[in-house]
Amino acid sequence: MKRREFVALLGAVSMLPLTARAQQTAKMYRIAIMHPSHRITELNELSRFRYYREFFGELRQLGYVEGHNLVIERFSAEGRVDSYPTLARDVAARNPDLVFAISVSLVATLKETTSTIPIVAMTSDPVGHGIVVSIARPSGNITGVTVDAGLELWAKRIQILRELVPTTSRLAILAVRRNPERAAMQETAENAGIQVVGPSFVDDGSEEEYRRVFSRISQEGAEALFVDGSPEHITRRQLISELAAQYRLPAIYPFRSFAEAGGLMTYGIDLVEIFRQAARVIDQILKGAKPGDIPFYQPTKFEFVINRKAAKEIGLFVSEPLLARADEVIE
């Protein structure tokens, strides 16, 4: 054997124990995912929701593969708001490397439970709801992404609604009681000279409760409907769309998935990009960054979707100029 080949072989053999040790000591990350209502069977790379598929795909691109170097524990309150404190305690007791929590109510409950476990939050206005002290420098153990673009976004929804139904003067707001977003929605409507009828709060998120709320909305004489961005509504989006059609209520929703489920119109952020960004924040923290030093990500991309079929079902004509402005028209 030539000396060069012998040295190369010797070097390769000498590396074998190091390689084996490196594989044995590879870092295994543990994260928890908390959702207020989606089933845990949806929180994966094969989910019917595109934003979850993209979220896990982004984690994979960043080098985190479940079952290889990543352990994920999934938790859902299954729409039971009263279970949030118990769920938060269960998650904290497991002491994961990081928690990805969705919705302001879950994040607020988790904040009361732990001040040490890093939390990546997906929430509406994190400063206004007392989650963090600053968007730019959150401090503490929480950072994440916000789905809230402020009053301007609700003003835009009012404008679109009035273009479709110019005579709208009485508006109902479908809101989860624990979501403070309703105040911004009401303020925007009143600033536009539209009377808000109600109240129309959802507490337990059951199908029976949604049916009772819509019946009450109709009795109050509502002419149109705002729906807040609570995850509980996303879980019930098909039911909400069906009830809006049943009561012939023109409704505008915050996310594309509502229009895909039969809702009339949506104007809001791109949830796919928000979930991808959440994965990037998770990556930063797992690599050693402190949550309090990572600014909250704020959305800059918005999309307008019209479901023309839903409009026809309640007897609405959608003008060509409004259709032309839509990013997508569902026929």
MIBAMAR-821713 format. One record per residue (C-alpha): x negated, y, z negated; residue in three letters; residue number from 1. Coordinates in steps of 0.2 Angstrom, whole numbers, plus 5000, padded with zeros to 4 digits. Last residue first. Layout:
REM MIBAMAR-821713
<u:X | v:Y | w:Z | r:ALA | k:NUM>
...
//
This chain:
REM MIBAMAR-821713
<u:5331 | v:5157 | w:5042 | r:GLU | k:331>
<u:5318 | v:5162 | w:5029 | r:ILE | k:330>
<u:5310 | v:5179 | w:5034 | r:VAL | k:329>
<u:5292 | v:5181 | w:5029 | r:GLU | k:328>
<u:5281 | v:5197 | w:5026 | r:ASP | k:327>
<u:5297 | v:5207 | w:5027 | r:ALA | k:326>
<u:5295 | v:5225 | w:5035 | r:ARG | k:325>
<u:5303 | v:5219 | w:5051 | r:ALA | k:324>
<u:5318 | v:5212 | w:5042 | r:LEU | k:323>
<u:5321 | v:5228 | w:5033 | r:LEU | k:322>
<u:5320 | v:5238 | w:5050 | r:PRO | k:321>
<u:5332 | v:5225 | w:5058 | r:GLU | k:320>
<u:5346 | v:5227 | w:5045 | r:SER | k:319>
<u:5351 | v:5213 | w:5034 | r:VAL | k:318>
<u:5370 | v:5210 | w:5035 | r:PHE | k:317>
<u:5377 | v:5203 | w:5019 | r:LEU | k:316>
<u:5392 | v:5191 | w:5018 | r:GLY | k:315>
<u:5387 | v:5181 | w:5003 | r:ILE | k:314>
<u:5382 | v:5166 | w:5013 | r:GLU | k:313>
<u:5374 | v:5177 | w:5027 | r:LYS | k:312>
<u:5362 | v:5184 | w:5014 | r:ALA | k:311>
<u:5357 | v:5167 | w:5008 | r:ALA | k:310>
<u:5353 | v:5162 | w:5026 | r:LYS | k:309>
<u:5343 | v:5177 | w:5029 | r:ARG | k:308>
<u:5331 | v:5173 | w:5015 | r:ASN | k:307>
<u:5320 | v:5188 | w:5014 | r:ILE | k:306>
<u:5302 | v:5188 | w:5008 | r:VAL | k:305>
<u:5291 | v:5203 | w:5003 | r:PHE | k:304>
<u:5273 | v:5200 | w:4997 | r:GLU | k:303>
<u:5261 | v:5209 | w:4986 | r:PHE | k:302>
<u:5242 | v:5210 | w:4984 | r:LYS | k:301>
<u:5234 | v:5220 | w:4971 | r:THR | k:300>
<u:5236 | v:5209 | w:4956 | r:PRO | k:299>
<u:5227 | v:5214 | w:4940 | r:GLN | k:298>
<u:5213 | v:5203 | w:4932 | r:TYR | k:297>
<u:5210 | v:5205 | w:4914 | r:PHE | k:296>
<u:5192 | v:5211 | w:4911 | r:PRO | k:295>
<u:5180 | v:5198 | w:4904 | r:ILE | k:294>
<u:5170 | v:5204 | w:4889 | r:ASP | k:293>
<u:5183 | v:5198 | w:4876 | r:GLY | k:292>
<u:5183 | v:5181 | w:4884 | r:PRO | k:291>
<u:5165 | v:5178 | w:4880 | r:LYS | k:290>
<u:5155 | v:5171 | w:4895 | r:ALA | k:289>
<u:5147 | v:5154 | w:4892 | r:GLY | k:288>
<u:5149 | v:5144 | w:4908 | r:LYS | k:287>
<u:5165 | v:5137 | w:4902 | r:LEU | k:286>
<u:5171 | v:5155 | w:4900 | r:ILE | k:285>
<u:5166 | v:5160 | w:4918 | r:GLN | k:284>
<u:5174 | v:5145 | w:4925 | r:ASP | k:283>
<u:5191 | v:5148 | w:4916 | r:ILE | k:282>
<u:5191 | v:5166 | w:4924 | r:VAL | k:281>
<u:5189 | v:5158 | w:4941 | r:ARG | k:280>
<u:5203 | v:5146 | w:4938 | r:ALA | k:279>
<u:5214 | v:5161 | w:4933 | r:ALA | k:278>
<u:5209 | v:5169 | w:4949 | r:GLN | k:277>
<u:5216 | v:5154 | w:4959 | r:ARG | k:276>
<u:5232 | v:5155 | w:4949 | r:PHE | k:275>
<u:5234 | v:5174 | w:4953 | r:ILE | k:274>
<u:5230 | v:5171 | w:4971 | r:GLU | k:273>
<u:5244 | v:5157 | w:4973 | r:VAL | k:272>
<u:5256 | v:5168 | w:4963 | r:LEU | k:271>
<u:5255 | v:5182 | w:4977 | r:ASP | k:270>
<u:5263 | v:5196 | w:4968 | r:ILE | k:269>
<u:5281 | v:5203 | w:4970 | r:GLY | k:268>
<u:5296 | v:5206 | w:4981 | r:TYR | k:267>
<u:5309 | v:5192 | w:4983 | r:THR | k:266>
<u:5325 | v:5192 | w:4992 | r:MET | k:265>
<u:5341 | v:5181 | w:4993 | r:LEU | k:264>
<u:5337 | v:5166 | w:4983 | r:GLY | k:263>
<u:5339 | v:5149 | w:4991 | r:GLY | k:262>
<u:5325 | v:5139 | w:4983 | r:ALA | k:261>
<u:5312 | v:5146 | w:4995 | r:GLU | k:260>
<u:5318 | v:5163 | w:4990 | r:ALA | k:259>
<u:5315 | v:5159 | w:4972 | r:PHE | k:258>
<u:5298 | v:5152 | w:4976 | r:SER | k:257>
<u:5292 | v:5169 | w:4983 | r:ARG | k:256>
<u:5291 | v:5177 | w:4966 | r:PHE | k:255>
<u:5299 | v:5192 | w:4957 | r:PRO | k:254>
<u:5318 | v:5190 | w:4962 | r:TYR | k:253>
<u:5330 | v:5202 | w:4970 | r:ILE | k:252>
<u:5349 | v:5197 | w:4969 | r:ALA | k:251>
<u:5364 | v:5202 | w:4979 | r:PRO | k:250>
<u:5378 | v:5194 | w:4968 | r:LEU | k:249>
<u:5392 | v:5184 | w:4977 | r:ARG | k:248>
<u:5397 | v:5175 | w:4961 | r:TYR | k:247>
<u:5393 | v:5158 | w:4969 | r:GLN | k:246>
<u:5378 | v:5165 | w:4978 | r:ALA | k:245>
<u:5370 | v:5171 | w:4962 | r:ALA | k:244>
<u:5375 | v:5155 | w:4953 | r:LEU | k:243>
<u:5366 | v:5145 | w:4967 | r:GLU | k:242>
<u:5350 | v:5156 | w:4966 | r:SER | k:241>
<u:5350 | v:5154 | w:4947 | r:ILE | k:240>
<u:5352 | v:5135 | w:4948 | r:LEU | k:239>
<u:5338 | v:5134 | w:4961 | r:GLN | k:238>
<u:5326 | v:5145 | w:4951 | r:ARG | k:237>
<u:5328 | v:5136 | w:4934 | r:ARG | k:236>
<u:5310 | v:5132 | w:4932 | r:THR | k:235>
<u:5305 | v:5149 | w:4939 | r:ILE | k:234>
<u:5318 | v:5157 | w:4927 | r:HIS | k:233>
<u:5309 | v:5149 | w:4912 | r:GLU | k:232>
<u:5292 | v:5155 | w:4919 | r:PRO | k:231>
<u:5299 | v:5173 | w:4915 | r:SER | k:230>
<u:5297 | v:5185 | w:4929 | r:GLY | k:229>
<u:5313 | v:5195 | w:4927 | r:ASP | k:228>
<u:5329 | v:5193 | w:4938 | r:VAL | k:227>
<u:5338 | v:5209 | w:4944 | r:PHE | k:226>
<u:5355 | v:5207 | w:4950 | r:LEU | k:225>
<u:5368 | v:5216 | w:4960 | r:ALA | k:224>
<u:5386 | v:5222 | w:4959 | r:GLU | k:223>
<u:5389 | v:5219 | w:4940 | r:ALA | k:222>
<u:5407 | v:5220 | w:4935 | r:GLY | k:221>
<u:5405 | v:5215 | w:4917 | r:GLU | k:220>
<u:5416 | v:5199 | w:4920 | r:GLN | k:219>
<u:5403 | v:5194 | w:4933 | r:SER | k:218>
<u:5389 | v:5196 | w:4921 | r:ILE | k:217>
<u:5398 | v:5186 | w:4908 | r:ARG | k:216>
<u:5401 | v:5172 | w:4920 | r:SER | k:215>
<u:5382 | v:5173 | w:4925 | r:PHE | k:214>
<u:5377 | v:5172 | w:4907 | r:VAL | k:213>
<u:5389 | v:5157 | w:4903 | r:ARG | k:212>
<u:5382 | v:5147 | w:4918 | r:ARG | k:211>
<u:5364 | v:5151 | w:4913 | r:TYR | k:210>
<u:5368 | v:5145 | w:4895 | r:GLU | k:209>
<u:5375 | v:5128 | w:4901 | r:GLU | k:208>
<u:5360 | v:5125 | w:4912 | r:GLU | k:207>
<u:5349 | v:5127 | w:4896 | r:SER | k:206>
<u:5336 | v:5141 | w:4895 | r:GLY | k:205>
<u:5337 | v:5142 | w:4876 | r:ASP | k:204>
<u:5338 | v:5161 | w:4874 | r:ASP | k:203>
<u:5344 | v:5169 | w:4890 | r:VAL | k:202>
<u:5349 | v:5187 | w:4889 | r:PHE | k:201>
<u:5362 | v:5196 | w:4900 | r:SER | k:200>
<u:5368 | v:5211 | w:4890 | r:PRO | k:199>
<u:5376 | v:5217 | w:4900 | r:GLY | k:198>
<u:5378 | v:5231 | w:4913 | r:VAL | k:197>
<u:5364 | v:5242 | w:4918 | r:VAL | k:196>
<u:5370 | v:5258 | w:4927 | r:GLN | k:195>
<u:5360 | v:5264 | w:4942 | r:ILE | k:194>
<u:5354 | v:5282 | w:4943 | r:GLY | k:193>
<u:5337 | v:5278 | w:4949 | r:ALA | k:192>
<u:5329 | v:5282 | w:4932 | r:ASN | k:191>
<u:5342 | v:5271 | w:4924 | r:GLU | k:190>
<u:5336 | v:5256 | w:4935 | r:ALA | k:189>
<u:5318 | v:5259 | w:4931 | r:THR | k:188>
<u:5321 | v:5260 | w:4913 | r:GLU | k:187>
<u:5331 | v:5244 | w:4913 | r:GLN | k:186>
<u:5317 | v:5234 | w:4922 | r:MET | k:185>
<u:5304 | v:5241 | w:4910 | r:ALA | k:184>
<u:5314 | v:5236 | w:4895 | r:ALA | k:183>
<u:5317 | v:5219 | w:4902 | r:ARG | k:182>
<u:5299 | v:5215 | w:4903 | r:GLU | k:181>
<u:5299 | v:5213 | w:4884 | r:PRO | k:180>
<u:5301 | v:5194 | w:4887 | r:ASN | k:179>
<u:5308 | v:5186 | w:4871 | r:ARG | k:178>
<u:5326 | v:5188 | w:4877 | r:ARG | k:177>
<u:5323 | v:5179 | w:4894 | r:VAL | k:176>
<u:5330 | v:5191 | w:4906 | r:ALA | k:175>
<u:5344 | v:5192 | w:4919 | r:LEU | k:174>
<u:5347 | v:5210 | w:4922 | r:ILE | k:173>
<u:5364 | v:5216 | w:4929 | r:ALA | k:172>
<u:5366 | v:5231 | w:4940 | r:LEU | k:171>
<u:5380 | v:5243 | w:4942 | r:ARG | k:170>
<u:5379 | v:5257 | w:4956 | r:SER | k:169>
<u:5375 | v:5247 | w:4972 | r:THR | k:168>
<u:5383 | v:5256 | w:4987 | r:THR | k:167>
<u:5367 | v:5256 | w:4997 | r:PRO | k:166>
<u:5366 | v:5236 | w:4997 | r:VAL | k:165>
<u:5352 | v:5231 | w:5008 | r:LEU | k:164>
<u:5342 | v:5247 | w:5007 | r:GLU | k:163>
<u:5347 | v:5249 | w:4989 | r:ARG | k:162>
<u:5340 | v:5232 | w:4985 | r:LEU | k:161>
<u:5323 | v:5237 | w:4993 | r:ILE | k:160>
<u:5322 | v:5253 | w:4984 | r:GLN | k:159>
<u:5326 | v:5245 | w:4967 | r:ILE | k:158>
<u:5313 | v:5232 | w:4971 | r:ARG | k:157>
<u:5300 | v:5246 | w:4974 | r:LYS | k:156>
<u:5305 | v:5254 | w:4958 | r:ALA | k:155>
<u:5302 | v:5237 | w:4949 | r:TRP | k:154>
<u:5284 | v:5237 | w:4956 | r:LEU | k:153>
<u:5281 | v:5255 | w:4951 | r:GLU | k:152>
<u:5286 | v:5251 | w:4934 | r:LEU | k:151>
<u:5270 | v:5241 | w:4931 | r:GLY | k:150>
<u:5260 | v:5228 | w:4941 | r:ALA | k:149>
<u:5264 | v:5214 | w:4929 | r:ASP | k:148>
<u:5258 | v:5196 | w:4934 | r:VAL | k:147>
<u:5242 | v:5198 | w:4923 | r:THR | k:146>
<u:5227 | v:5187 | w:4923 | r:VAL | k:145>
<u:5216 | v:5181 | w:4909 | r:GLY | k:144>
<u:5207 | v:5187 | w:4893 | r:THR | k:143>
<u:5209 | v:5182 | w:4875 | r:ILE | k:142>
<u:5196 | v:5178 | w:4861 | r:ASN | k:141>
<u:5194 | v:5195 | w:4854 | r:GLY | k:140>
<u:5190 | v:5210 | w:4865 | r:SER | k:139>
<u:5201 | v:5214 | w:4880 | r:PRO | k:138>
<u:5188 | v:5225 | w:4889 | r:ARG | k:137>
<u:5195 | v:5232 | w:4905 | r:ALA | k:136>
<u:5213 | v:5228 | w:4901 | r:ILE | k:135>
<u:5212 | v:5235 | w:4884 | r:SER | k:134>
<u:5218 | v:5231 | w:4866 | r:VAL | k:133>
<u:5224 | v:5213 | w:4870 | r:VAL | k:132>
<u:5240 | v:5203 | w:4867 | r:ILE | k:131>
<u:5250 | v:5218 | w:4860 | r:GLY | k:130>
<u:5264 | v:5217 | w:4873 | r:HIS | k:129>
<u:5260 | v:5234 | w:4881 | r:GLY | k:128>
<u:5241 | v:5228 | w:4882 | r:VAL | k:127>
<u:5245 | v:5211 | w:4890 | r:PRO | k:126>
<u:5257 | v:5218 | w:4903 | r:ASP | k:125>
<u:5265 | v:5202 | w:4910 | r:SER | k:124>
<u:5256 | v:5186 | w:4906 | r:THR | k:123>
<u:5244 | v:5172 | w:4912 | r:MET | k:122>
<u:5232 | v:5170 | w:4898 | r:ALA | k:121>
<u:5215 | v:5162 | w:4897 | r:VAL | k:120>
<u:5212 | v:5158 | w:4878 | r:ILE | k:119>
<u:5195 | v:5155 | w:4870 | r:PRO | k:118>
<u:5198 | v:5146 | w:4854 | r:ILE | k:117>
<u:5192 | v:5157 | w:4839 | r:THR | k:116>
<u:5207 | v:5168 | w:4834 | r:SER | k:115>
<u:5219 | v:5154 | w:4833 | r:THR | k:114>
<u:5238 | v:5152 | w:4828 | r:THR | k:113>
<u:5244 | v:5170 | w:4830 | r:GLU | k:112>
<u:5236 | v:5172 | w:4847 | r:LYS | k:111>
<u:5245 | v:5155 | w:4852 | r:LEU | k:110>
<u:5262 | v:5163 | w:4848 | r:THR | k:109>
<u:5258 | v:5178 | w:4858 | r:ALA | k:108>
<u:5251 | v:5168 | w:4873 | r:VAL | k:107>
<u:5267 | v:5157 | w:4872 | r:LEU | k:106>
<u:5278 | v:5172 | w:4872 | r:SER | k:105>
<u:5269 | v:5182 | w:4886 | r:VAL | k:104>
<u:5270 | v:5167 | w:4898 | r:SER | k:103>
<u:5257 | v:5154 | w:4903 | r:ILE | k:102>
<u:5243 | v:5148 | w:4892 | r:ALA | k:101>
<u:5226 | v:5141 | w:4898 | r:PHE | k:100>
<u:5217 | v:5135 | w:4882 | r:VAL | k:99>
<u:5198 | v:5133 | w:4881 | r:LEU | k:98>
<u:5185 | v:5122 | w:4874 | r:ASP | k:97>
<u:5198 | v:5112 | w:4866 | r:PRO | k:96>
<u:5201 | v:5112 | w:4847 | r:ASN | k:95>
<u:5214 | v:5098 | w:4846 | r:ARG | k:94>
<u:5222 | v:5107 | w:4831 | r:ALA | k:93>
<u:5224 | v:5123 | w:4841 | r:ALA | k:92>
<u:5235 | v:5113 | w:4854 | r:VAL | k:91>
<u:5246 | v:5106 | w:4840 | r:ASP | k:90>
<u:5248 | v:5122 | w:4831 | r:ARG | k:89>
<u:5253 | v:5131 | w:4848 | r:ALA | k:88>
<u:5266 | v:5117 | w:4851 | r:LEU | k:87>
<u:5273 | v:5119 | w:4834 | r:THR | k:86>
<u:5275 | v:5138 | w:4836 | r:PRO | k:85>
<u:5282 | v:5137 | w:4853 | r:TYR | k:84>
<u:5296 | v:5124 | w:4849 | r:SER | k:83>
<u:5309 | v:5137 | w:4846 | r:ASP | k:82>
<u:5308 | v:5143 | w:4864 | r:VAL | k:81>
<u:5314 | v:5126 | w:4870 | r:ARG | k:80>
<u:5312 | v:5126 | w:4889 | r:GLY | k:79>
<u:5302 | v:5110 | w:4891 | r:GLU | k:78>
<u:5289 | v:5117 | w:4878 | r:ALA | k:77>
<u:5276 | v:5109 | w:4889 | r:SER | k:76>
<u:5258 | v:5103 | w:4885 | r:PHE | k:75>
<u:5244 | v:5096 | w:4896 | r:ARG | k:74>
<u:5228 | v:5090 | w:4890 | r:GLU | k:73>
<u:5214 | v:5091 | w:4903 | r:ILE | k:72>
<u:5197 | v:5082 | w:4902 | r:VAL | k:71>
<u:5184 | v:5088 | w:4914 | r:LEU | k:70>
<u:5167 | v:5081 | w:4920 | r:ASN | k:69>
<u:5173 | v:5066 | w:4929 | r:HIS | k:68>
<u:5191 | v:5062 | w:4925 | r:GLY | k:67>
<u:5196 | v:5079 | w:4931 | r:GLU | k:66>
<u:5184 | v:5087 | w:4942 | r:VAL | k:65>
<u:5176 | v:5104 | w:4938 | r:TYR | k:64>
<u:5163 | v:5110 | w:4951 | r:GLY | k:63>
<u:5170 | v:5127 | w:4956 | r:LEU | k:62>
<u:5178 | v:5120 | w:4971 | r:GLN | k:61>
<u:5187 | v:5107 | w:4960 | r:ARG | k:60>
<u:5193 | v:5121 | w:4949 | r:LEU | k:59>
<u:5199 | v:5130 | w:4965 | r:GLU | k:58>
<u:5209 | v:5114 | w:4970 | r:GLY | k:57>
<u:5216 | v:5113 | w:4953 | r:PHE | k:56>
<u:5223 | v:5131 | w:4954 | r:PHE | k:55>
<u:5228 | v:5129 | w:4973 | r:GLU | k:54>
<u:5238 | v:5113 | w:4969 | r:ARG | k:53>
<u:5246 | v:5123 | w:4954 | r:TYR | k:52>
<u:5250 | v:5138 | w:4965 | r:TYR | k:51>
<u:5258 | v:5126 | w:4979 | r:ARG | k:50>
<u:5271 | v:5120 | w:4967 | r:PHE | k:49>
<u:5276 | v:5102 | w:4972 | r:ARG | k:48>
<u:5262 | v:5096 | w:4961 | r:SER | k:47>
<u:5248 | v:5085 | w:4968 | r:LEU | k:46>
<u:5234 | v:5094 | w:4960 | r:GLU | k:45>
<u:5242 | v:5094 | w:4942 | r:ASN | k:44>
<u:5254 | v:5103 | w:4931 | r:LEU | k:43>
<u:5270 | v:5096 | w:4938 | r:GLU | k:42>
<u:5270 | v:5080 | w:4927 | r:THR | k:41>
<u:5268 | v:5091 | w:4912 | r:ILE | k:40>
<u:5286 | v:5097 | w:4915 | r:ARG | k:39>
<u:5288 | v:5116 | w:4918 | r:HIS | k:38>
<u:5296 | v:5125 | w:4903 | r:SER | k:37>
<u:5285 | v:5136 | w:4892 | r:PRO | k:36>
<u:5268 | v:5130 | w:4900 | r:HIS | k:35>
<u:5252 | v:5126 | w:4890 | r:MET | k:34>
<u:5236 | v:5119 | w:4898 | r:ILE | k:33>
<u:5222 | v:5113 | w:4887 | r:ALA | k:32>
<u:5204 | v:5112 | w:4892 | r:ILE | k:31>
<u:5190 | v:5099 | w:4887 | r:ARG | k:30>
<u:5173 | v:5100 | w:4896 | r:TYR | k:29>
<u:5161 | v:5085 | w:4898 | r:MET | k:28>
<u:5143 | v:5091 | w:4900 | r:LYS | k:27>
<u:5132 | v:5078 | w:4908 | r:ALA | k:26>
<u:5122 | v:5069 | w:4894 | r:THR | k:25>
<u:5124 | v:5051 | w:4902 | r:GLN | k:24>
<u:5121 | v:5057 | w:4919 | r:GLN | k:23>
<u:5105 | v:5067 | w:4914 | r:ALA | k:22>
<u:5099 | v:5052 | w:4904 | r:ARG | k:21>
<u:5101 | v:5041 | w:4920 | r:ALA | k:20>
<u:5091 | v:5054 | w:4930 | r:THR | k:19>
<u:5077 | v:5055 | w:4917 | r:LEU | k:18>
<u:5076 | v:5036 | w:4916 | r:PRO | k:17>
<u:5075 | v:5035 | w:4935 | r:LEU | k:16>
<u:5062 | v:5049 | w:4937 | r:MET | k:15>
<u:5047 | v:5038 | w:4933 | r:SER | k:14>
<u:5052 | v:5026 | w:4947 | r:VAL | k:13>
<u:5053 | v:5039 | w:4960 | r:ALA | k:12>
<u:5036 | v:5046 | w:4955 | r:GLY | k:11>
<u:5028 | v:5029 | w:4955 | r:LEU | k:10>
<u:5035 | v:5026 | w:4973 | r:LEU | k:9>
<u:5029 | v:5043 | w:4979 | r:ALA | k:8>
<u:5011 | v:5039 | w:4971 | r:VAL | k:7>
<u:5011 | v:5022 | w:4979 | r:PHE | k:6>
<u:5016 | v:5029 | w:4996 | r:GLU | k:5>
<u:5002 | v:5042 | w:4996 | r:ARG | k:4>
<u:4989 | v:5029 | w:4990 | r:ARG | k:3>
<u:4993 | v:5017 | w:5005 | r:LYS | k:2>
<u:5000 | v:5000 | w:5000 | r:MET | k:1>
//
